[in-house]
Amino acid sequence: MSPSAGDFQRGFMTAGYVLGRRSNALLYGLEEPLPRSESFVRVLNHPERELRAAALAPEIASLLRSVEGLGL
């Protein structure tokens, strides 16, 4: 998967968020963030916890499925 792919970018930002990155630091490492990725960062910076959780839940589930698929 290419770093310019939307799924990769959201997974990258989700992993960063889980590891403690916040704000625009979530975009560090992405050469050309997609508009949807920039929108995702805005949601993750929203003051309402429920909104952040609703955005993160499917992305965390997707990451876990990807890791499970690797058979680690």
mmCIF file of the N, C-alpha and C atoms, coordinates in Angstrom:
data_MODEL
# 
_entry.id   MODEL 
# 
loop_
_atom_site.group_PDB 
_atom_site.id 
_atom_site.type_symbol 
_atom_site.label_atom_id 
_atom_site.label_alt_id 
_atom_site.label_comp_id 
_atom_site.label_asym_id 
_atom_site.label_entity_id 
_atom_site.label_seq_id 
_atom_site.pdbx_PDB_ins_code 
_atom_site.Cartn_x 
_atom_site.Cartn_y 
_atom_site.Cartn_z 
_atom_site.occupancy 
_atom_site.B_iso_or_equiv 
_atom_site.pdbx_formal_charge 
_atom_site.auth_seq_id 
_atom_site.auth_comp_id 
_atom_site.auth_asym_id 
_atom_site.auth_atom_id 
_atom_site.pdbx_PDB_model_num 
ATOM 1   N N  . MET A 1 1  ? 0.845   -1.175  0.000  1.00 0.00 ? 1  MET A N  1 
ATOM 2   C CA . MET A 1 1  ? 0.000   0.000   0.000  1.00 0.00 ? 1  MET A CA 1 
ATOM 3   C C  . MET A 1 1  ? 0.891   1.239   0.000  1.00 0.00 ? 1  MET A C  1 
ATOM 4   N N  . SER A 1 2  ? 0.545   2.150   -0.829 1.00 0.00 ? 2  SER A N  1 
ATOM 5   C CA . SER A 1 2  ? 1.302   3.384   -0.988 1.00 0.00 ? 2  SER A CA 1 
ATOM 6   C C  . SER A 1 2  ? 1.019   4.364   0.155  1.00 0.00 ? 2  SER A C  1 
ATOM 7   N N  . PRO A 1 3  ? 2.064   5.070   0.611  1.00 0.00 ? 3  PRO A N  1 
ATOM 8   C CA . PRO A 1 3  ? 1.850   6.102   1.640  1.00 0.00 ? 3  PRO A CA 1 
ATOM 9   C C  . PRO A 1 3  ? 0.902   7.212   1.211  1.00 0.00 ? 3  PRO A C  1 
ATOM 10  N N  . SER A 1 4  ? 0.639   7.294   -0.089 1.00 0.00 ? 4  SER A N  1 
ATOM 11  C CA . SER A 1 4  ? -0.298  8.319   -0.560 1.00 0.00 ? 4  SER A CA 1 
ATOM 12  C C  . SER A 1 4  ? -1.736  7.803   -0.580 1.00 0.00 ? 4  SER A C  1 
ATOM 13  N N  . ALA A 1 5  ? -1.939  6.521   -0.264 1.00 0.00 ? 5  ALA A N  1 
ATOM 14  C CA . ALA A 1 5  ? -3.285  5.951   -0.234 1.00 0.00 ? 5  ALA A CA 1 
ATOM 15  C C  . ALA A 1 5  ? -4.023  6.413   1.023  1.00 0.00 ? 5  ALA A C  1 
ATOM 16  N N  . GLY A 1 6  ? -5.304  6.684   0.865  1.00 0.00 ? 6  GLY A N  1 
ATOM 17  C CA . GLY A 1 6  ? -6.106  7.169   1.986  1.00 0.00 ? 6  GLY A CA 1 
ATOM 18  C C  . GLY A 1 6  ? -6.150  6.204   3.154  1.00 0.00 ? 6  GLY A C  1 
ATOM 19  N N  . ASP A 1 7  ? -6.287  4.898   2.877  1.00 0.00 ? 7  ASP A N  1 
ATOM 20  C CA . ASP A 1 7  ? -6.321  3.911   3.960  1.00 0.00 ? 7  ASP A CA 1 
ATOM 21  C C  . ASP A 1 7  ? -5.017  3.924   4.746  1.00 0.00 ? 7  ASP A C  1 
ATOM 22  N N  . PHE A 1 8  ? -3.900  4.013   4.021  1.00 0.00 ? 8  PHE A N  1 
ATOM 23  C CA . PHE A 1 8  ? -2.606  4.072   4.692  1.00 0.00 ? 8  PHE A CA 1 
ATOM 24  C C  . PHE A 1 8  ? -2.519  5.315   5.574  1.00 0.00 ? 8  PHE A C  1 
ATOM 25  N N  . GLN A 1 9  ? -2.911  6.452   5.027  1.00 0.00 ? 9  GLN A N  1 
ATOM 26  C CA . GLN A 1 9  ? -2.790  7.698   5.780  1.00 0.00 ? 9  GLN A CA 1 
ATOM 27  C C  . GLN A 1 9  ? -3.643  7.668   7.045  1.00 0.00 ? 9  GLN A C  1 
ATOM 28  N N  . ARG A 1 10 ? -4.886  7.184   6.937  1.00 0.00 ? 10 ARG A N  1 
ATOM 29  C CA . ARG A 1 10 ? -5.738  7.123   8.132  1.00 0.00 ? 10 ARG A CA 1 
ATOM 30  C C  . ARG A 1 10 ? -5.185  6.132   9.147  1.00 0.00 ? 10 ARG A C  1 
ATOM 31  N N  . GLY A 1 11 ? -4.660  5.014   8.674  1.00 0.00 ? 11 GLY A N  1 
ATOM 32  C CA . GLY A 1 11 ? -4.042  4.049   9.580  1.00 0.00 ? 11 GLY A CA 1 
ATOM 33  C C  . GLY A 1 11 ? -2.816  4.623   10.274 1.00 0.00 ? 11 GLY A C  1 
ATOM 34  N N  . PHE A 1 12 ? -2.015  5.352   9.512  1.00 0.00 ? 12 PHE A N  1 
ATOM 35  C CA . PHE A 1 12 ? -0.818  5.993   10.047 1.00 0.00 ? 12 PHE A CA 1 
ATOM 36  C C  . PHE A 1 12 ? -1.188  6.998   11.137 1.00 0.00 ? 12 PHE A C  1 
ATOM 37  N N  . MET A 1 13 ? -2.200  7.811   10.852 1.00 0.00 ? 13 MET A N  1 
ATOM 38  C CA . MET A 1 13 ? -2.625  8.827   11.826 1.00 0.00 ? 13 MET A CA 1 
ATOM 39  C C  . MET A 1 13 ? -3.285  8.182   13.047 1.00 0.00 ? 13 MET A C  1 
ATOM 40  N N  . THR A 1 14 ? -4.047  7.117   12.840 1.00 0.00 ? 14 THR A N  1 
ATOM 41  C CA . THR A 1 14 ? -4.687  6.424   13.956 1.00 0.00 ? 14 THR A CA 1 
ATOM 42  C C  . THR A 1 14 ? -3.634  5.831   14.876 1.00 0.00 ? 14 THR A C  1 
ATOM 43  N N  . ALA A 1 15 ? -2.636  5.177   14.298 1.00 0.00 ? 15 ALA A N  1 
ATOM 44  C CA . ALA A 1 15 ? -1.552  4.615   15.114 1.00 0.00 ? 15 ALA A CA 1 
ATOM 45  C C  . ALA A 1 15 ? -0.838  5.725   15.878 1.00 0.00 ? 15 ALA A C  1 
ATOM 46  N N  . GLY A 1 16 ? -0.588  6.834   15.220 1.00 0.00 ? 16 GLY A N  1 
ATOM 47  C CA . GLY A 1 16 ? 0.052   7.966   15.899 1.00 0.00 ? 16 GLY A CA 1 
ATOM 48  C C  . GLY A 1 16 ? -0.791  8.484   17.049 1.00 0.00 ? 16 GLY A C  1 
ATOM 49  N N  . TYR A 1 17 ? -2.093  8.569   16.842 1.00 0.00 ? 17 TYR A N  1 
ATOM 50  C CA . TYR A 1 17 ? -2.991  9.053   17.901 1.00 0.00 ? 17 TYR A CA 1 
ATOM 51  C C  . TYR A 1 17 ? -2.951  8.112   19.101 1.00 0.00 ? 17 TYR A C  1 
ATOM 52  N N  . VAL A 1 18 ? -3.016  6.810   18.834 1.00 0.00 ? 18 VAL A N  1 
ATOM 53  C CA . VAL A 1 18 ? -2.974  5.820   19.916 1.00 0.00 ? 18 VAL A CA 1 
ATOM 54  C C  . VAL A 1 18 ? -1.656  5.920   20.686 1.00 0.00 ? 18 VAL A C  1 
ATOM 55  N N  . LEU A 1 19 ? -0.585  6.269   19.983 1.00 0.00 ? 19 LEU A N  1 
ATOM 56  C CA . LEU A 1 19 ? 0.725   6.394   20.618 1.00 0.00 ? 19 LEU A CA 1 
ATOM 57  C C  . LEU A 1 19 ? 0.972   7.768   21.237 1.00 0.00 ? 19 LEU A C  1 
ATOM 58  N N  . GLY A 1 20 ? -0.015  8.652   21.176 1.00 0.00 ? 20 GLY A N  1 
ATOM 59  C CA . GLY A 1 20 ? 0.100   9.925   21.872 1.00 0.00 ? 20 GLY A CA 1 
ATOM 60  C C  . GLY A 1 20 ? 0.294   11.158  21.018 1.00 0.00 ? 20 GLY A C  1 
ATOM 61  N N  . ARG A 1 21 ? 0.369   11.014  19.710 1.00 0.00 ? 21 ARG A N  1 
ATOM 62  C CA . ARG A 1 21 ? 0.488   12.202  18.864 1.00 0.00 ? 21 ARG A CA 1 
ATOM 63  C C  . ARG A 1 21 ? -0.837  12.948  18.849 1.00 0.00 ? 21 ARG A C  1 
ATOM 64  N N  . ARG A 1 22 ? -0.768  14.246  18.778 1.00 0.00 ? 22 ARG A N  1 
ATOM 65  C CA . ARG A 1 22 ? -1.965  15.070  18.730 1.00 0.00 ? 22 ARG A CA 1 
ATOM 66  C C  . ARG A 1 22 ? -1.770  16.209  17.741 1.00 0.00 ? 22 ARG A C  1 
ATOM 67  N N  . SER A 1 23 ? -2.855  16.857  17.417 1.00 0.00 ? 23 SER A N  1 
ATOM 68  C CA . SER A 1 23 ? -2.867  18.035  16.559 1.00 0.00 ? 23 SER A CA 1 
ATOM 69  C C  . SER A 1 23 ? -2.243  17.718  15.193 1.00 0.00 ? 23 SER A C  1 
ATOM 70  N N  . ASN A 1 24 ? -1.556  18.681  14.608 1.00 0.00 ? 24 ASN A N  1 
ATOM 71  C CA . ASN A 1 24 ? -0.968  18.490  13.282 1.00 0.00 ? 24 ASN A CA 1 
ATOM 72  C C  . ASN A 1 24 ? 0.217   17.543  13.290 1.00 0.00 ? 24 ASN A C  1 
ATOM 73  N N  . ALA A 1 25 ? 0.698   17.165  14.476 1.00 0.00 ? 25 ALA A N  1 
ATOM 74  C CA . ALA A 1 25 ? 1.776   16.171  14.550 1.00 0.00 ? 25 ALA A CA 1 
ATOM 75  C C  . ALA A 1 25 ? 1.314   14.846  13.958 1.00 0.00 ? 25 ALA A C  1 
ATOM 76  N N  . LEU A 1 26 ? 0.005   14.638  13.888 1.00 0.00 ? 26 LEU A N  1 
ATOM 77  C CA . LEU A 1 26 ? -0.525  13.409  13.286 1.00 0.00 ? 26 LEU A CA 1 
ATOM 78  C C  . LEU A 1 26 ? -0.198  13.324  11.794 1.00 0.00 ? 26 LEU A C  1 
ATOM 79  N N  . LEU A 1 27 ? 0.057   14.459  11.179 1.00 0.00 ? 27 LEU A N  1 
ATOM 80  C CA . LEU A 1 27 ? 0.371   14.496  9.746  1.00 0.00 ? 27 LEU A CA 1 
ATOM 81  C C  . LEU A 1 27 ? 1.873   14.371  9.472  1.00 0.00 ? 27 LEU A C  1 
ATOM 82  N N  . TYR A 1 28 ? 2.710   14.501  10.505 1.00 0.00 ? 28 TYR A N  1 
ATOM 83  C CA . TYR A 1 28 ? 4.157   14.427  10.311 1.00 0.00 ? 28 TYR A CA 1 
ATOM 84  C C  . TYR A 1 28 ? 4.516   13.059  9.743  1.00 0.00 ? 28 TYR A C  1 
ATOM 85  N N  . GLY A 1 29 ? 5.271   13.074  8.681  1.00 0.00 ? 29 GLY A N  1 
ATOM 86  C CA . GLY A 1 29 ? 5.678   11.845  8.028  1.00 0.00 ? 29 GLY A CA 1 
ATOM 87  C C  . GLY A 1 29 ? 4.903   11.570  6.749  1.00 0.00 ? 29 GLY A C  1 
ATOM 88  N N  . LEU A 1 30 ? 3.821   12.282  6.547  1.00 0.00 ? 30 LEU A N  1 
ATOM 89  C CA . LEU A 1 30 ? 3.052   12.135  5.310  1.00 0.00 ? 30 LEU A CA 1 
ATOM 90  C C  . LEU A 1 30 ? 3.463   13.260  4.368  1.00 0.00 ? 30 LEU A C  1 
ATOM 91  N N  . GLU A 1 31 ? 4.043   12.891  3.240  1.00 0.00 ? 31 GLU A N  1 
ATOM 92  C CA . GLU A 1 31 ? 4.523   13.906  2.312  1.00 0.00 ? 31 GLU A CA 1 
ATOM 93  C C  . GLU A 1 31 ? 3.397   14.756  1.731  1.00 0.00 ? 31 GLU A C  1 
ATOM 94  N N  . GLU A 1 32 ? 2.305   14.105  1.327  1.00 0.00 ? 32 GLU A N  1 
ATOM 95  C CA . GLU A 1 32 ? 1.181   14.817  0.728  1.00 0.00 ? 32 GLU A CA 1 
ATOM 96  C C  . GLU A 1 32 ? -0.124  14.330  1.345  1.00 0.00 ? 32 GLU A C  1 
ATOM 97  N N  . PRO A 1 33 ? -0.498  14.887  2.502  1.00 0.00 ? 33 PRO A N  1 
ATOM 98  C CA . PRO A 1 33 ? -1.757  14.463  3.116  1.00 0.00 ? 33 PRO A CA 1 
ATOM 99  C C  . PRO A 1 33 ? -2.949  14.753  2.195  1.00 0.00 ? 33 PRO A C  1 
ATOM 100 N N  . LEU A 1 34 ? -3.821  13.785  2.108  1.00 0.00 ? 34 LEU A N  1 
ATOM 101 C CA . LEU A 1 34 ? -5.039  13.947  1.315  1.00 0.00 ? 34 LEU A CA 1 
ATOM 102 C C  . LEU A 1 34 ? -6.027  14.835  2.061  1.00 0.00 ? 34 LEU A C  1 
ATOM 103 N N  . PRO A 1 35 ? -6.942  15.483  1.341  1.00 0.00 ? 35 PRO A N  1 
ATOM 104 C CA . PRO A 1 35 ? -7.952  16.304  2.026  1.00 0.00 ? 35 PRO A CA 1 
ATOM 105 C C  . PRO A 1 35 ? -8.732  15.509  3.085  1.00 0.00 ? 35 PRO A C  1 
ATOM 106 N N  . ARG A 1 36 ? -9.041  14.239  2.786  1.00 0.00 ? 36 ARG A N  1 
ATOM 107 C CA . ARG A 1 36 ? -9.762  13.424  3.773  1.00 0.00 ? 36 ARG A CA 1 
ATOM 108 C C  . ARG A 1 36 ? -8.903  13.198  5.028  1.00 0.00 ? 36 ARG A C  1 
ATOM 109 N N  . SER A 1 37 ? -7.597  13.089  4.867  1.00 0.00 ? 37 SER A N  1 
ATOM 110 C CA . SER A 1 37 ? -6.698  12.921  6.012  1.00 0.00 ? 37 SER A CA 1 
ATOM 111 C C  . SER A 1 37 ? -6.677  14.190  6.854  1.00 0.00 ? 37 SER A C  1 
ATOM 112 N N  . GLU A 1 38 ? -6.650  15.333  6.199  1.00 0.00 ? 38 GLU A N  1 
ATOM 113 C CA . GLU A 1 38 ? -6.665  16.601  6.932  1.00 0.00 ? 38 GLU A CA 1 
ATOM 114 C C  . GLU A 1 38 ? -7.989  16.772  7.672  1.00 0.00 ? 38 GLU A C  1 
ATOM 115 N N  . SER A 1 39 ? -9.065  16.314  7.074  1.00 0.00 ? 39 SER A N  1 
ATOM 116 C CA . SER A 1 39 ? -10.373 16.356  7.731  1.00 0.00 ? 39 SER A CA 1 
ATOM 117 C C  . SER A 1 39 ? -10.391 15.423  8.949  1.00 0.00 ? 39 SER A C  1 
ATOM 118 N N  . PHE A 1 40 ? -9.776  14.255  8.810  1.00 0.00 ? 40 PHE A N  1 
ATOM 119 C CA . PHE A 1 40 ? -9.691  13.292  9.911  1.00 0.00 ? 40 PHE A CA 1 
ATOM 120 C C  . PHE A 1 40 ? -8.934  13.910  11.094 1.00 0.00 ? 40 PHE A C  1 
ATOM 121 N N  . VAL A 1 41 ? -7.871  14.634  10.822 1.00 0.00 ? 41 VAL A N  1 
ATOM 122 C CA . VAL A 1 41 ? -7.111  15.299  11.891 1.00 0.00 ? 41 VAL A CA 1 
ATOM 123 C C  . VAL A 1 41 ? -7.990  16.330  12.608 1.00 0.00 ? 41 VAL A C  1 
ATOM 124 N N  . ARG A 1 42 ? -8.784  17.051  11.853 1.00 0.00 ? 42 ARG A N  1 
ATOM 125 C CA . ARG A 1 42 ? -9.677  18.034  12.490 1.00 0.00 ? 42 ARG A CA 1 
ATOM 126 C C  . ARG A 1 42 ? -10.659 17.343  13.438 1.00 0.00 ? 42 ARG A C  1 
ATOM 127 N N  . VAL A 1 43 ? -11.175 16.197  13.030 1.00 0.00 ? 43 VAL A N  1 
ATOM 128 C CA . VAL A 1 43 ? -12.094 15.450  13.905 1.00 0.00 ? 43 VAL A CA 1 
ATOM 129 C C  . VAL A 1 43 ? -11.352 14.961  15.140 1.00 0.00 ? 43 VAL A C  1 
ATOM 130 N N  . LEU A 1 44 ? -10.135 14.469  14.972 1.00 0.00 ? 44 LEU A N  1 
ATOM 131 C CA . LEU A 1 44 ? -9.364  13.973  16.117 1.00 0.00 ? 44 LEU A CA 1 
ATOM 132 C C  . LEU A 1 44 ? -8.955  15.094  17.070 1.00 0.00 ? 44 LEU A C  1 
ATOM 133 N N  . ASN A 1 45 ? -8.990  16.326  16.605 1.00 0.00 ? 45 ASN A N  1 
ATOM 134 C CA . ASN A 1 45 ? -8.683  17.478  17.458 1.00 0.00 ? 45 ASN A CA 1 
ATOM 135 C C  . ASN A 1 45 ? -9.931  18.119  18.050 1.00 0.00 ? 45 ASN A C  1 
ATOM 136 N N  . HIS A 1 46 ? -11.091 17.564  17.737 1.00 0.00 ? 46 HIS A N  1 
ATOM 137 C CA . HIS A 1 46 ? -12.350 18.129  18.221 1.00 0.00 ? 46 HIS A CA 1 
ATOM 138 C C  . HIS A 1 46 ? -12.436 17.997  19.745 1.00 0.00 ? 46 HIS A C  1 
ATOM 139 N N  . PRO A 1 47 ? -12.971 18.991  20.433 1.00 0.00 ? 47 PRO A N  1 
ATOM 140 C CA . PRO A 1 47 ? -13.040 18.933  21.894 1.00 0.00 ? 47 PRO A CA 1 
ATOM 141 C C  . PRO A 1 47 ? -14.007 17.861  22.437 1.00 0.00 ? 47 PRO A C  1 
ATOM 142 N N  . GLU A 1 48 ? -14.964 17.418  21.627 1.00 0.00 ? 48 GLU A N  1 
ATOM 143 C CA . GLU A 1 48 ? -15.921 16.416  22.104 1.00 0.00 ? 48 GLU A CA 1 
ATOM 144 C C  . GLU A 1 48 ? -15.344 15.009  21.979 1.00 0.00 ? 48 GLU A C  1 
ATOM 145 N N  . ARG A 1 49 ? -15.170 14.381  23.125 1.00 0.00 ? 49 ARG A N  1 
ATOM 146 C CA . ARG A 1 49 ? -14.587 13.039  23.185 1.00 0.00 ? 49 ARG A CA 1 
ATOM 147 C C  . ARG A 1 49 ? -15.389 12.022  22.372 1.00 0.00 ? 49 ARG A C  1 
ATOM 148 N N  . GLU A 1 50 ? -16.721 12.125  22.435 1.00 0.00 ? 50 GLU A N  1 
ATOM 149 C CA . GLU A 1 50 ? -17.572 11.162  21.726 1.00 0.00 ? 50 GLU A CA 1 
ATOM 150 C C  . GLU A 1 50 ? -17.354 11.222  20.215 1.00 0.00 ? 50 GLU A C  1 
ATOM 151 N N  . LEU A 1 51 ? -17.160 12.410  19.702 1.00 0.00 ? 51 LEU A N  1 
ATOM 152 C CA . LEU A 1 51 ? -16.914 12.573  18.273 1.00 0.00 ? 51 LEU A CA 1 
ATOM 153 C C  . LEU A 1 51 ? -15.570 11.959  17.882 1.00 0.00 ? 51 LEU A C  1 
ATOM 154 N N  . ARG A 1 52 ? -14.553 12.200  18.702 1.00 0.00 ? 52 ARG A N  1 
ATOM 155 C CA . ARG A 1 52 ? -13.237 11.608  18.444 1.00 0.00 ? 52 ARG A CA 1 
ATOM 156 C C  . ARG A 1 52 ? -13.321 10.086  18.492 1.00 0.00 ? 52 ARG A C  1 
ATOM 157 N N  . ALA A 1 53 ? -14.017 9.562   19.497 1.00 0.00 ? 53 ALA A N  1 
ATOM 158 C CA . ALA A 1 53 ? -14.139 8.108   19.643 1.00 0.00 ? 53 ALA A CA 1 
ATOM 159 C C  . ALA A 1 53 ? -14.873 7.492   18.457 1.00 0.00 ? 53 ALA A C  1 
ATOM 160 N N  . ALA A 1 54 ? -15.916 8.160   17.990 1.00 0.00 ? 54 ALA A N  1 
ATOM 161 C CA . ALA A 1 54 ? -16.683 7.644   16.847 1.00 0.00 ? 54 ALA A CA 1 
ATOM 162 C C  . ALA A 1 54 ? -15.825 7.602   15.586 1.00 0.00 ? 54 ALA A C  1 
ATOM 163 N N  . ALA A 1 55 ? -14.929 8.555   15.429 1.00 0.00 ? 55 ALA A N  1 
ATOM 164 C CA . ALA A 1 55 ? -14.044 8.569   14.266 1.00 0.00 ? 55 ALA A CA 1 
ATOM 165 C C  . ALA A 1 55 ? -12.932 7.529   14.400 1.00 0.00 ? 55 ALA A C  1 
ATOM 166 N N  . LEU A 1 56 ? -12.435 7.339   15.613 1.00 0.00 ? 56 LEU A N  1 
ATOM 167 C CA . LEU A 1 56 ? -11.323 6.411   15.826 1.00 0.00 ? 56 LEU A CA 1 
ATOM 168 C C  . LEU A 1 56 ? -11.738 4.948   15.785 1.00 0.00 ? 56 LEU A C  1 
ATOM 169 N N  . ALA A 1 57 ? -12.914 4.624   16.278 1.00 0.00 ? 57 ALA A N  1 
ATOM 170 C CA . ALA A 1 57 ? -13.325 3.224   16.422 1.00 0.00 ? 57 ALA A CA 1 
ATOM 171 C C  . ALA A 1 57 ? -13.190 2.416   15.123 1.00 0.00 ? 57 ALA A C  1 
ATOM 172 N N  . PRO A 1 58 ? -13.750 2.876   14.006 1.00 0.00 ? 58 PRO A N  1 
ATOM 173 C CA . PRO A 1 58 ? -13.607 2.064   12.793 1.00 0.00 ? 58 PRO A CA 1 
ATOM 174 C C  . PRO A 1 58 ? -12.165 1.992   12.282 1.00 0.00 ? 58 PRO A C  1 
ATOM 175 N N  . GLU A 1 59 ? -11.398 3.041   12.518 1.00 0.00 ? 59 GLU A N  1 
ATOM 176 C CA . GLU A 1 59 ? -10.002 3.040   12.064 1.00 0.00 ? 59 GLU A CA 1 
ATOM 177 C C  . GLU A 1 59 ? -9.161  2.084   12.904 1.00 0.00 ? 59 GLU A C  1 
ATOM 178 N N  . ILE A 1 60 ? -9.410  2.035   14.209 1.00 0.00 ? 60 ILE A N  1 
ATOM 179 C CA . ILE A 1 60 ? -8.690  1.088   15.070 1.00 0.00 ? 60 ILE A CA 1 
ATOM 180 C C  . ILE A 1 60 ? -9.076  -0.338  14.689 1.00 0.00 ? 60 ILE A C  1 
ATOM 181 N N  . ALA A 1 61 ? -10.361 -0.573  14.425 1.00 0.00 ? 61 ALA A N  1 
ATOM 182 C CA . ALA A 1 61 ? -10.810 -1.900  14.001 1.00 0.00 ? 61 ALA A CA 1 
ATOM 183 C C  . ALA A 1 61 ? -10.120 -2.311  12.700 1.00 0.00 ? 61 ALA A C  1 
ATOM 184 N N  . SER A 1 62 ? -9.988  -1.378  11.778 1.00 0.00 ? 62 SER A N  1 
ATOM 185 C CA . SER A 1 62 ? -9.320  -1.667  10.511 1.00 0.00 ? 62 SER A CA 1 
ATOM 186 C C  . SER A 1 62 ? -7.851  -2.015  10.723 1.00 0.00 ? 62 SER A C  1 
ATOM 187 N N  . LEU A 1 63 ? -7.175  -1.276  11.602 1.00 0.00 ? 63 LEU A N  1 
ATOM 188 C CA . LEU A 1 63 ? -5.775  -1.581  11.919 1.00 0.00 ? 63 LEU A CA 1 
ATOM 189 C C  . LEU A 1 63 ? -5.639  -2.972  12.508 1.00 0.00 ? 63 LEU A C  1 
ATOM 190 N N  . LEU A 1 64 ? -6.530  -3.312  13.431 1.00 0.00 ? 64 LEU A N  1 
ATOM 191 C CA . LEU A 1 64 ? -6.468  -4.634  14.065 1.00 0.00 ? 64 LEU A CA 1 
ATOM 192 C C  . LEU A 1 64 ? -6.699  -5.747  13.048 1.00 0.00 ? 64 LEU A C  1 
ATOM 193 N N  . ARG A 1 65 ? -7.642  -5.550  12.132 1.00 0.00 ? 65 ARG A N  1 
ATOM 194 C CA . ARG A 1 65 ? -7.857  -6.554  11.081 1.00 0.00 ? 65 ARG A CA 1 
ATOM 195 C C  . ARG A 1 65 ? -6.618  -6.712  10.217 1.00 0.00 ? 65 ARG A C  1 
ATOM 196 N N  . SER A 1 66 ? -5.956  -5.623  9.915  1.00 0.00 ? 66 SER A N  1 
ATOM 197 C CA . SER A 1 66 ? -4.739  -5.673  9.104  1.00 0.00 ? 66 SER A CA 1 
ATOM 198 C C  . SER A 1 66 ? -3.636  -6.446  9.823  1.00 0.00 ? 66 SER A C  1 
ATOM 199 N N  . VAL A 1 67 ? -3.487  -6.188  11.101 1.00 0.00 ? 67 VAL A N  1 
ATOM 200 C CA . VAL A 1 67 ? -2.446  -6.890  11.883 1.00 0.00 ? 67 VAL A CA 1 
ATOM 201 C C  . VAL A 1 67 ? -2.785  -8.380  11.985 1.00 0.00 ? 67 VAL A C  1 
ATOM 202 N N  . GLU A 1 68 ? -4.060  -8.686  12.226 1.00 0.00 ? 68 GLU A N  1 
ATOM 203 C CA . GLU A 1 68 ? -4.476  -10.090 12.291 1.00 0.00 ? 68 GLU A CA 1 
ATOM 204 C C  . GLU A 1 68 ? -4.197  -10.803 10.970 1.00 0.00 ? 68 GLU A C  1 
ATOM 205 N N  . GLY A 1 69 ? -4.426  -10.098 9.882  1.00 0.00 ? 69 GLY A N  1 
ATOM 206 C CA . GLY A 1 69 ? -4.185  -10.675 8.554  1.00 0.00 ? 69 GLY A CA 1 
ATOM 207 C C  . GLY A 1 69 ? -2.737  -11.006 8.281  1.00 0.00 ? 69 GLY A C  1 
ATOM 208 N N  . LEU A 1 70 ? -1.839  -10.381 9.020  1.00 0.00 ? 70 LEU A N  1 
ATOM 209 C CA . LEU A 1 70 ? -0.410  -10.660 8.843  1.00 0.00 ? 70 LEU A CA 1 
ATOM 210 C C  . LEU A 1 70 ? -0.008  -11.970 9.509  1.00 0.00 ? 70 LEU A C  1 
ATOM 211 N N  . GLY A 1 71 ? -0.856  -12.451 10.400 1.00 0.00 ? 71 GLY A N  1 
ATOM 212 C CA . GLY A 1 71 ? -0.559  -13.714 11.089 1.00 0.00 ? 71 GLY A CA 1 
ATOM 213 C C  . GLY A 1 71 ? 0.610   -13.615 12.050 1.00 0.00 ? 71 GLY A C  1 
ATOM 214 N N  . LEU A 1 72 ? 0.757   -12.500 12.683 1.00 0.00 ? 72 LEU A N  1 
ATOM 215 C CA . LEU A 1 72 ? 1.862   -12.314 13.623 1.00 0.00 ? 72 LEU A CA 1 
ATOM 216 C C  . LEU A 1 72 ? 1.628   -13.058 14.893 1.00 0.00 ? 72 LEU A C  1 
# 
